[in-house]
């Protein structure tokens, strides 16, 4: 029988391992990848990976708020079987901090919150776009939303969100910024129905950590096995602990660019870019002006972040147990994008933390901070160069050497937890069926 292995114990690797029973090799000592929860006590700097019995902790996530959206019924059922899910209705806004103004998300469907002059200009521009064939992400945004809304929100926000790449990369993920001209017109004068890919979302009742642990208990997973080299000719994997492993076929969920390099392969096309994210998790006394939104898109932050999420506005389990009935504390994540290889130093992160805290306090969102913790996500968002075939070529090249690259980062494609789980189920079942036929 062929020796098949899985690299990566995130949600895609876990779901592939669940159905196939192939062994999973995970670089860290916990399952879940960036979709993992952890806990910190007030006035502490130590991460705890299991919720303590007294629950007097802030709950955070490594990669910021990973809410479960989309996904077909069978995937949602599977997740629910390992950790009971709660369903939420999105409450989100664009926050213009300089004006202290909130506009419900998506902004284009809620123009009535803006000045009348802006509304009239925006409607005229949206109805008669001037850019016919947008080649860049920035062109795409201006074509769909016009110069007025672009200057107001889309340009400054996406400049931060893409770390400046928006004028160089191809248009993508258009479903994040839906364009429905009739709905836009309706939203200029009155309420419209919620829209967008995450208008409804789920989250495990006891957190992503419970889900990851429960599904990993049904898998054959080996921790602290970081891959440093894959010899595709000898079919041998070398780990950082000095051990190696022979294989016949690999299912990899690691970032596609990293996998190509570890395998020593070259793709005859310029590598598509990615951005890294510094996720700042903050537990604090709740400010008098703290909104009840689940997350805010902020185009004009002085510290450089593009989004603030409020874990505890989604669910009170994210704050210490004694504060849940009082509602006097808040658990927050703050996201800032960086270009590849621009990881800030510890001193720079410390200065950034101080600036962020001061800025959020000036908004009135928080008072005294009880805990702050940062997480660096090396490959957070993936993008495509204009007319690029790098992604397809890289995946096909790996396939020739019996390496299957899948999942959000393995496919170099934005998607949520549910779709990443589905990827693992599909590839795991496919290989099991193929082996059974042979």
C-alpha positions as CSV (number, residue, x, y, z in Angstrom):
1,X,0.0,0.0,0.0
2,X,1.2,3.5,-0.8
3,X,2.4,5.6,2.1
4,X,0.3,8.8,2.1
5,X,1.0,11.6,4.6
6,X,-0.6,15.0,5.5
7,X,1.5,18.0,6.2
8,X,-0.2,20.6,8.4
9,X,-2.7,20.1,11.3
10,X,-4.9,23.1,10.5
11,X,-8.6,22.6,9.6
12,X,-7.9,21.3,6.1
13,X,-5.3,18.8,7.3
14,X,-7.5,17.6,10.2
15,X,-10.5,17.0,7.9
16,X,-8.3,15.1,5.4
17,X,-6.9,13.0,8.2
18,X,-10.3,12.4,9.7
19,X,-11.7,10.7,6.6
20,X,-8.4,9.1,5.3
21,X,-6.7,8.2,8.6
22,X,-3.4,9.2,7.0
23,X,-0.9,10.4,9.5
24,X,-0.7,14.2,10.0
25,X,2.6,16.0,10.7
26,X,2.1,19.4,12.5
27,X,4.9,21.9,13.1
28,X,3.4,23.2,16.4
29,X,2.3,21.4,19.5
30,X,-1.4,22.1,19.1
31,X,-3.9,21.5,16.3
32,X,-5.9,24.0,14.4
33,X,-3.2,26.2,12.7
34,X,-4.2,29.9,12.8
35,X,-7.7,28.8,13.5
36,X,-6.9,28.2,17.2
37,X,-8.1,29.8,20.4
38,X,-6.0,30.6,23.4
39,X,-6.5,32.3,26.8
40,X,-4.7,34.9,28.9
41,X,-5.4,36.0,32.4
42,X,-5.6,39.7,33.2
43,X,-2.1,41.2,33.9
44,X,-0.4,38.2,32.5
45,X,1.8,37.6,29.4
46,X,1.4,33.9,29.3
47,X,-0.7,32.1,26.6
48,X,-2.8,29.2,28.0
49,X,-4.1,26.7,25.4
50,X,-6.8,25.1,27.6
51,X,-9.5,27.1,29.2
52,X,-9.0,27.1,33.0
53,X,-11.9,25.8,35.1
54,X,-12.5,29.2,36.7
55,X,-12.8,30.8,33.2
56,X,-11.3,34.1,34.5
57,X,-9.5,34.7,31.3
58,X,-9.7,36.5,28.0
59,X,-10.2,34.3,25.0
60,X,-8.3,35.2,21.9
61,X,-7.5,33.6,18.6
62,X,-4.1,33.3,16.9
63,X,-5.2,34.7,13.6
64,X,-7.9,37.1,14.8
65,X,-11.6,36.5,14.5
66,X,-12.1,33.4,12.4
67,X,-15.9,33.2,12.1
68,X,-17.4,30.3,10.0
69,X,-19.3,31.5,7.0
70,X,-20.5,29.8,3.8
71,X,-20.1,26.1,3.5
72,X,-22.6,23.5,2.5
73,X,-25.0,21.8,4.8
74,X,-22.9,18.7,5.2
75,X,-19.8,20.6,6.2
76,X,-21.8,22.6,8.8
77,X,-23.2,19.3,10.1
78,X,-19.7,17.9,10.4
79,X,-18.4,20.9,12.3
80,X,-21.5,20.8,14.6
81,X,-20.9,17.2,15.4
82,X,-17.5,18.0,16.9
83,X,-18.4,21.3,18.5
84,X,-21.9,22.7,18.8
85,X,-22.2,25.8,16.6
86,X,-24.0,29.0,17.4
87,X,-25.4,31.2,14.6
88,X,-25.0,34.9,14.5
89,X,-26.3,37.8,12.3
90,X,-23.4,40.1,11.2
91,X,-23.2,43.5,12.7
92,X,-20.5,45.4,11.1
93,X,-19.7,49.0,10.1
94,X,-17.2,51.3,8.3
95,X,-15.9,53.6,11.0
96,X,-14.5,57.0,10.0
97,X,-12.5,57.7,13.1
98,X,-11.8,61.4,12.3
99,X,-15.5,62.2,12.1
100,X,-16.6,59.6,14.7
101,X,-19.0,58.4,12.0
102,X,-20.4,54.8,11.6
103,X,-21.8,53.6,8.3
104,X,-23.3,50.0,8.3
105,X,-21.4,47.5,6.1
106,X,-21.4,47.2,3.2
107,X,-21.0,51.0,2.8
108,X,-22.3,51.1,-0.8
109,X,-25.6,49.7,0.3
110,X,-26.0,52.3,3.1
111,X,-25.3,55.6,1.4
112,X,-28.1,57.3,3.3
113,X,-25.7,57.7,6.2
114,X,-23.4,60.0,4.2
115,X,-23.7,63.6,3.2
116,X,-26.3,64.4,0.5
117,X,-23.5,65.8,-1.8
118,X,-21.6,62.5,-1.6
119,X,-24.7,60.4,-2.2
120,X,-25.6,62.3,-5.4
121,X,-22.0,62.1,-6.8
122,X,-21.7,58.4,-5.8
123,X,-24.9,57.4,-7.5
124,X,-24.1,59.2,-10.7
125,X,-20.6,57.6,-10.8
126,X,-21.8,54.1,-10.0
127,X,-24.5,54.3,-12.7
128,X,-22.0,55.3,-15.4
129,X,-18.6,53.7,-14.8
130,X,-15.7,55.1,-16.9
131,X,-13.1,52.3,-16.6
132,X,-14.2,49.6,-19.0
133,X,-11.7,46.8,-18.5
134,X,-10.0,47.1,-15.1
135,X,-6.6,45.4,-14.9
136,X,-5.7,46.2,-11.3
137,X,-7.6,45.9,-8.1
138,X,-7.6,49.7,-7.7
139,X,-9.1,50.1,-11.2
140,X,-11.8,47.5,-10.3
141,X,-12.8,49.4,-7.2
142,X,-13.0,52.7,-9.0
143,X,-15.0,51.2,-11.9
144,X,-17.6,49.7,-9.6
145,X,-17.9,52.4,-6.9
146,X,-16.7,55.6,-8.6
147,X,-14.1,58.2,-7.6
148,X,-16.2,59.7,-4.8
149,X,-16.6,56.5,-2.8
150,X,-13.2,55.3,-3.8
151,X,-11.5,58.4,-2.3
152,X,-13.7,58.3,0.7
153,X,-13.3,54.6,1.7
154,X,-12.3,51.9,-0.8
155,X,-8.9,53.4,-1.7
156,X,-7.6,54.2,1.8
157,X,-9.0,51.0,3.2
158,X,-7.6,48.7,0.6
159,X,-4.2,50.5,0.6
160,X,-3.9,49.4,4.2
161,X,-5.6,46.0,3.7
162,X,-3.2,45.0,0.9
163,X,-0.1,46.8,2.3
164,X,0.0,49.0,-0.8
165,X,-0.4,46.1,-3.4
166,X,-3.9,47.2,-4.5
167,X,-2.5,49.2,-7.5
168,X,-0.3,46.2,-8.7
169,X,-2.4,43.1,-8.2
170,X,-5.3,41.7,-10.3
171,X,-8.9,42.2,-9.2
172,X,-10.0,39.4,-6.9
173,X,-12.5,38.4,-4.2
174,X,-15.1,40.6,-5.8
175,X,-17.8,39.0,-3.6
176,X,-16.3,40.8,-0.6
177,X,-17.5,44.1,-2.2
178,X,-20.8,43.2,-3.8
179,X,-22.2,45.5,-6.5
180,X,-26.0,45.6,-6.9
181,X,-27.0,49.0,-8.4
182,X,-30.7,48.6,-7.5
183,X,-29.8,47.8,-3.9
184,X,-27.3,50.7,-3.8
185,X,-30.1,53.0,-5.0
186,X,-32.5,51.7,-2.4
187,X,-29.9,52.0,0.4
188,X,-29.4,55.6,-0.4
189,X,-32.9,56.4,0.8
190,X,-33.9,53.6,3.2
191,X,-33.2,50.2,4.8
192,X,-32.1,47.3,2.7
193,X,-31.7,43.6,3.5
194,X,-28.3,42.4,4.6
195,X,-26.0,41.2,1.9
196,X,-22.5,39.8,1.5
197,X,-20.7,36.5,2.0
198,X,-20.7,36.7,5.8
199,X,-24.1,38.2,6.6
200,X,-24.7,35.1,8.7
201,X,-21.9,33.2,10.4
202,X,-21.3,30.5,12.9
203,X,-18.8,30.0,15.8
204,X,-18.3,26.9,18.0
205,X,-20.1,27.3,21.4
206,X,-16.9,26.5,23.2
207,X,-14.4,28.0,20.8
208,X,-12.3,26.9,17.9
209,X,-9.9,25.2,20.3
210,X,-12.5,22.7,21.3
211,X,-13.4,21.9,17.7
212,X,-9.7,21.4,16.8
213,X,-9.0,19.2,19.8
214,X,-12.1,17.1,19.2
215,X,-11.5,16.5,15.5
216,X,-7.7,15.9,16.2
217,X,-8.6,13.2,18.7
218,X,-10.0,11.1,15.8
219,X,-6.8,11.6,13.8
220,X,-3.3,10.2,13.8
221,X,-1.5,13.4,14.4
222,X,2.2,14.0,15.3
223,X,3.2,17.3,16.8
224,X,6.4,19.4,16.7
225,X,7.3,18.0,13.2
226,X,8.3,21.1,11.3
227,X,9.3,20.3,7.7
228,X,12.5,21.9,6.5
229,X,13.1,20.0,3.2
230,X,11.3,17.7,0.9
231,X,13.4,15.6,-1.5
232,X,10.9,15.0,-4.3
233,X,13.3,12.6,-6.2
234,X,14.1,10.4,-3.2
235,X,10.6,11.0,-1.7
236,X,11.9,11.8,1.7
237,X,10.9,14.5,4.1
238,X,13.4,16.1,6.6
239,X,12.1,17.5,9.8
240,X,13.7,20.2,12.0
241,X,14.3,17.6,14.8
242,X,16.7,15.8,12.4
243,X,14.4,12.9,11.6
244,X,13.2,12.0,8.2
245,X,10.3,10.1,6.6
246,X,9.8,8.3,3.4
247,X,6.6,8.8,1.5
248,X,4.7,7.9,-1.7
249,X,2.2,10.8,-1.7
250,X,1.9,14.1,0.2
251,X,-1.2,16.1,1.0
252,X,0.1,19.5,1.9
253,X,-1.8,22.4,3.5
254,X,1.2,24.7,4.0
255,X,1.4,28.0,2.0
256,X,2.0,27.2,-1.7
257,X,5.1,29.5,-2.0
258,X,6.7,27.8,1.0
259,X,6.0,24.3,-0.3
260,X,7.6,25.1,-3.7
261,X,10.7,26.3,-2.0
262,X,10.9,23.4,0.4
263,X,10.6,21.0,-2.5
264,X,13.4,22.8,-4.4
265,X,11.2,23.5,-7.4
266,X,11.1,26.5,-9.7
267,X,8.0,27.8,-11.4
268,X,8.6,29.6,-14.7
269,X,6.6,32.6,-13.7
270,X,6.9,35.4,-11.2
271,X,5.6,34.3,-7.8
272,X,2.3,35.8,-6.7
273,X,2.5,38.1,-3.7
274,X,1.1,37.7,-0.2
275,X,0.7,40.0,2.8
276,X,1.5,39.2,6.4
277,X,-0.7,40.3,9.2
278,X,0.2,41.4,12.8
279,X,-2.8,40.5,14.9
280,X,-2.9,42.4,18.2
281,X,-5.2,40.8,20.8
282,X,-6.3,43.2,23.6
283,X,-8.3,42.6,26.8
284,X,-9.4,45.8,28.4
285,X,-12.0,47.6,30.5
286,X,-14.8,48.6,28.2
287,X,-14.9,52.2,27.1
288,X,-18.0,54.4,27.2
289,X,-18.1,54.7,23.4
290,X,-17.4,51.0,22.7
291,X,-19.7,50.0,19.7
292,X,-21.7,46.8,19.7
293,X,-20.4,45.9,16.2
294,X,-18.7,42.5,15.6
295,X,-16.0,44.3,13.6
296,X,-15.2,47.6,12.0
297,X,-13.4,48.6,8.8
298,X,-11.3,51.6,9.5
299,X,-9.8,53.5,6.5
300,X,-8.2,56.4,8.4
301,X,-6.4,54.9,11.4
302,X,-3.3,56.7,12.4
303,X,-1.5,53.6,13.6
304,X,-1.9,51.8,10.2
305,X,-4.5,49.0,11.2
306,X,-7.4,48.4,8.8
307,X,-9.8,46.4,11.0
308,X,-10.8,46.2,14.7
309,X,-12.8,43.1,15.7
310,X,-14.7,42.7,18.9
311,X,-14.6,39.1,20.0
312,X,-16.8,39.8,23.0
313,X,-19.5,41.5,21.0
314,X,-19.9,38.2,19.1
315,X,-20.0,36.2,22.4
316,X,-19.4,37.1,26.0
317,X,-17.3,33.9,26.5
318,X,-14.4,35.9,25.2
319,X,-14.1,37.9,28.5
320,X,-13.5,36.7,32.0
321,X,-16.5,34.9,33.6
322,X,-17.0,37.4,36.4
323,X,-17.4,40.2,33.8
324,X,-19.9,38.6,31.5
325,X,-23.0,39.7,33.4
326,X,-21.5,43.1,34.1
327,X,-20.4,43.6,30.5
328,X,-17.6,45.9,31.7
329,X,-14.8,44.4,29.7
330,X,-14.0,43.8,26.1
331,X,-11.9,41.4,24.1
332,X,-10.5,42.9,20.8
333,X,-8.4,42.0,17.8
334,X,-6.6,44.6,15.7
335,X,-5.2,43.7,12.2
336,X,-2.4,45.4,10.3
337,X,-1.0,44.2,7.0
338,X,2.7,44.1,6.0
339,X,4.5,43.2,2.8
340,X,6.5,40.0,2.7
341,X,9.8,40.1,4.6
342,X,8.8,43.3,6.4
343,X,8.3,41.7,9.8
344,X,8.7,44.4,12.5
345,X,11.2,43.9,15.3
346,X,10.1,43.3,18.9
347,X,10.8,47.0,19.7
348,X,8.8,48.1,16.7
349,X,5.9,45.8,17.7
350,X,6.0,47.2,21.3
351,X,5.9,50.8,20.0
352,X,3.0,49.8,17.6
353,X,1.1,48.2,20.5
354,X,1.4,51.4,22.5
355,X,0.2,53.6,19.6
356,X,-2.8,51.3,18.9
357,X,-3.9,51.2,22.5
358,X,-3.6,55.0,22.7
359,X,-5.6,55.4,19.5
360,X,-8.4,53.0,20.5
361,X,-8.6,54.7,23.8
362,X,-9.0,58.0,22.0
363,X,-12.0,56.5,20.2
364,X,-13.5,55.7,23.6
365,X,-13.6,52.0,22.8
366,X,-11.4,50.9,25.8
367,X,-10.1,52.3,29.1
368,X,-7.4,50.5,31.0
369,X,-5.7,47.6,29.2
370,X,-5.4,44.4,31.2
371,X,-3.6,42.2,28.6
372,X,-2.1,42.7,25.2
373,X,-0.6,40.0,23.0
374,X,0.6,40.0,19.3
375,X,0.7,37.2,16.7
376,X,2.5,37.3,13.4
377,X,0.8,35.5,10.6
378,X,3.5,35.2,7.9
379,X,1.2,34.3,5.0
380,X,-2.2,35.9,5.9
381,X,-3.7,37.0,2.6
382,X,-2.8,35.8,-0.9
383,X,-3.0,37.9,-4.1
384,X,-2.4,37.4,-7.8
385,X,-0.2,39.4,-10.2
386,X,-2.0,40.7,-13.3
387,X,-2.6,37.8,-15.8
388,X,-0.6,35.5,-13.5
389,X,-0.6,31.7,-14.0
390,X,1.8,31.1,-11.2
391,X,-0.7,29.5,-8.8
392,X,-1.9,27.0,-11.4
393,X,1.6,26.2,-12.6
394,X,2.9,25.7,-9.1
395,X,0.0,23.3,-8.2
396,X,0.4,21.4,-11.4
397,X,4.2,21.1,-11.0
398,X,3.8,19.7,-7.5
399,X,1.2,17.2,-8.7
400,X,3.8,15.7,-11.1
401,X,5.8,14.8,-8.0
402,X,2.9,13.3,-6.1
403,X,2.5,16.4,-3.9
404,X,-1.1,17.6,-3.6
405,X,-1.4,21.2,-2.4
406,X,-4.8,22.1,-1.0
407,X,-6.6,24.3,1.5
408,X,-6.7,28.1,1.7
409,X,-3.0,28.6,1.6
410,X,-2.2,25.5,-0.4
411,X,-4.5,26.7,-3.2
412,X,-3.4,30.4,-2.7
413,X,-7.1,31.4,-2.6
414,X,-9.1,33.3,-0.1
415,X,-11.8,31.1,1.5
416,X,-13.3,30.5,4.9
417,X,-13.0,27.7,7.4
418,X,-15.9,25.7,6.0
419,X,-14.5,25.6,2.5
420,X,-11.1,24.7,3.8
421,X,-12.6,21.8,5.7
422,X,-14.4,20.7,2.5
423,X,-11.1,20.7,0.6
424,X,-9.7,18.3,3.2
425,X,-12.7,16.0,3.0
426,X,-12.6,16.0,-0.8
427,X,-9.0,15.1,-1.2
428,X,-9.0,12.6,1.7
429,X,-12.0,10.8,0.3
430,X,-10.7,10.9,-3.2
431,X,-7.4,9.2,-2.3
432,X,-9.1,6.6,-0.1
433,X,-11.4,5.7,-3.0
434,X,-8.5,5.5,-5.5
435,X,-6.5,3.3,-3.2
436,X,-9.5,1.0,-2.7
437,X,-10.0,0.6,-6.4
438,X,-6.3,-0.4,-6.8
